[in-house]
């Protein structure tokens, strides 16, 4: 017999009866109410047509009362079932609302955590750039920035300058195929020490930048820092160029610092490489590119942020 039930798709003969019982339990009260209503009306009609105190009369009276009792039973059972369903629905809604609140709280917490991680990582990058600034003895007209390549664009990872105006970051993404960054990334290094000083002659500066780097006058006027000296060095990871560190100055002050920059780059290249690799891996956190941040990434970013030199 068990083979027959298995052939029909049931683990045992008990399972089919359990399923039938569940179906009856779900729709039983509705069926009882419907059938009892039908029979109550039918027997009540027969009762009215039969003679009083006759055998058919008492038979139909009994059947009518019985049908009415089944009707009452079905109505009460249906009400209880409806109440159970309503209570279950309310309980599910309560749990759903609780989960929704937890999700909202987690989302808010995650956003706050992302903000904290961005600030901590900015401090980490800034601390290393500050060390470089000290070793090169950079001046108030100079700054140093780190950029990494992602999705065919340059992203700025961090910047340091003694001059707070020059240190501000106004743009986070830059074209991959234009300017000093592009030349440093393509050629491994790019040095610009021939550009006129903007404060000495705006026209000469604009004309030189237009001809040398292909920027329009409108774009040049929007430069927050009108640098005339640039030294850009590409950073590699396993033989692939992944970013650029850029030294720049509004004055002709990098002319005598090429050797110092080379020495510093030999000392700090591995650290800068690590910063850029981390920036590429977690740029969606650092630049709010999307919300795909998981717990493992937060742990890694926390570990990175613990390296910040306060």
Helices and strands as residue ranges (DSSP letters): H 2-7, H 13-49, H 55-136, E 142-150, E 153-160, H 164-167, E 173-175, H 179-187, E 189-192, H 202-213, H 217-221, E 229-237, E 240-249, H 258-281, H 283-286, H 295-305
